[in-house]
Amino acid sequence: MDYGIFRCRHCGKMRRKRTGSQRYCGECECQKARKNAWRREKYAQDPDYRANQRDSTNAWLDEHGGSASYHREYRKRRKDPVTPTATSQQSPASAAPPVSANSDAGSKESPLLSGVYTLVPIQSDGAANSDALLVEIAVIPAGYGSIANIDSIATQGVP
């Protein structure tokens, strides 16, 4: 179904709509902006949401000894970023990058590479189904072509 074309509210790029009400494209930064806009609007309009956010913050502060205690511990950790357990387990050069707990965390680069893949349906009990499909995926780089090329890319594939 064709929903038309729209300009992303965050990056300003022209995109083809996937739903009739789409206002943001699928780029990571644009999705962060969409989520933040939703949160700001919800916080401004919904008193229950504000109360839940306040209660959640207060519960977290109670769990961590209050704001002053948290900041004091944070400053201590920042003075010496290498902990004794980290040094005994691995050298700083081979240390893994820090893991983000942010729900918006993600890489700007696609982890998916162009190529031929086997899709295997997984049943609800976790067993793999024998009805595997071979699919070819072509990753289209950001900014490739223009909005006028979308139909030709969809029908002919990426050059």
Summary of the structure (lengths in Angstrom):
residues: 159
radius of gyration: 23.0
end to end distance: 24.8
largest distance: 60.2
contacts: 280
relative contact order: 0.09
helix: 43%
strand: 11%
